[in-house]
């Protein structure tokens, strides 16, 4: 019990470079004192490892709320039920990127 599987690998293998991300995955369980109570298996794609860890943490927190509605206030206070709303700004026509413009020449 308490095993977290990410895309068919253990969380320790998948996030081998960072113990910080492993702690991030365990956070919903630690806040509720449910460490080693549930096995978790997730499939995640897109973004970087940090974004994926955030997404997994949010998914785990939302699932725990579905299992027991009473934990919602605790998880909300720990800010585990809110999504990071930042997204990449689109490229605009006539520019080199979202905001980068061509070099201005005075003469």
C-alpha positions as CSV (number, residue, x, y, z in Angstrom):
1,X,0.0,0.0,0.0
2,X,1.0,3.6,-0.6
3,X,2.7,2.9,-4.0
4,X,2.4,5.6,-6.7
5,X,2.8,4.4,-10.3
6,X,3.2,7.0,-13.0
7,X,3.0,5.9,-16.7
8,X,3.9,2.3,-15.7
9,X,6.9,3.3,-13.6
10,X,7.2,3.8,-9.9
11,X,7.1,7.5,-8.9
12,X,10.8,7.2,-7.7
13,X,11.9,6.0,-11.1
14,X,9.8,8.5,-13.1
15,X,10.8,11.5,-10.9
16,X,14.3,10.1,-10.2
17,X,16.0,13.5,-10.5
18,X,14.0,15.2,-7.8
19,X,12.9,14.2,-4.3
20,X,11.0,17.5,-4.2
21,X,8.5,16.2,-6.8
22,X,8.1,12.9,-4.8
23,X,7.2,14.9,-1.8
24,X,4.8,17.0,-3.9
25,X,2.9,13.8,-4.9
26,X,2.6,12.6,-1.3
27,X,1.4,16.0,-0.1
28,X,-2.4,15.3,-0.2
29,X,-1.9,12.1,1.8
30,X,0.4,13.8,4.4
31,X,-2.0,16.6,5.0
32,X,-4.8,14.1,5.7
33,X,-2.6,11.6,7.6
34,X,-3.4,8.9,5.0
35,X,0.2,7.9,4.2
36,X,0.4,4.3,2.9
37,X,-3.4,3.9,2.8
38,X,-4.0,4.0,-1.0
39,X,-2.2,2.8,-4.1
40,X,-2.2,5.3,-6.9
41,X,-1.8,4.6,-10.6
42,X,-1.8,7.6,-13.1
43,X,-1.2,8.2,-16.7
44,X,0.1,11.7,-17.5
45,X,1.4,13.4,-20.6
46,X,2.4,16.9,-21.8
47,X,4.3,19.6,-20.0
48,X,7.4,19.1,-18.0
49,X,8.1,16.9,-15.0
50,X,7.2,19.7,-12.5
51,X,3.9,20.4,-14.3
52,X,3.1,16.7,-14.4
53,X,3.8,16.4,-10.7
54,X,1.4,19.3,-10.0
55,X,-1.3,17.7,-12.2
56,X,-0.9,14.4,-10.4
57,X,-1.1,16.1,-7.0
58,X,-4.3,17.9,-8.0
59,X,-5.8,14.6,-9.4
60,X,-5.0,12.8,-6.2
61,X,-6.5,15.6,-4.1
62,X,-9.7,15.7,-6.2
63,X,-10.1,11.9,-6.0
64,X,-9.7,12.0,-2.2
65,X,-12.6,14.5,-2.1
66,X,-14.7,12.2,-4.2
67,X,-14.0,9.4,-1.7
68,X,-14.7,11.5,1.4
69,X,-16.4,14.9,1.1
70,X,-15.4,15.8,4.6
71,X,-11.7,16.3,3.6
72,X,-12.5,19.1,1.1
73,X,-12.1,22.0,3.6
74,X,-8.7,20.6,4.8
75,X,-7.4,20.2,1.3
76,X,-8.7,23.6,0.3
77,X,-6.9,25.2,3.2
78,X,-3.7,23.5,2.1
79,X,-4.3,24.9,-1.4
80,X,-4.3,21.5,-3.0
81,X,-7.6,21.9,-4.9
82,X,-6.6,24.8,-7.1
83,X,-5.2,24.5,-10.6
84,X,-2.2,26.6,-11.8
85,X,-4.0,28.7,-14.4
86,X,-1.0,30.0,-16.2
87,X,-0.8,29.1,-19.9
88,X,1.5,29.9,-22.8
89,X,0.6,33.1,-24.6
90,X,-0.2,32.7,-28.3
91,X,2.1,34.0,-31.0
92,X,0.7,37.1,-32.7
93,X,1.0,37.7,-36.5
94,X,3.5,40.3,-37.5
95,X,5.6,39.5,-34.4
96,X,8.4,37.0,-33.9
97,X,6.7,35.5,-30.8
98,X,4.0,36.3,-28.3
99,X,5.5,39.8,-27.6
100,X,9.0,40.0,-29.3
101,X,9.0,42.5,-32.1
102,X,11.4,43.2,-34.9
103,X,14.3,45.5,-34.1
104,X,13.4,49.1,-34.4
105,X,15.7,51.2,-36.6
106,X,15.5,55.0,-36.3
107,X,17.1,55.7,-39.6
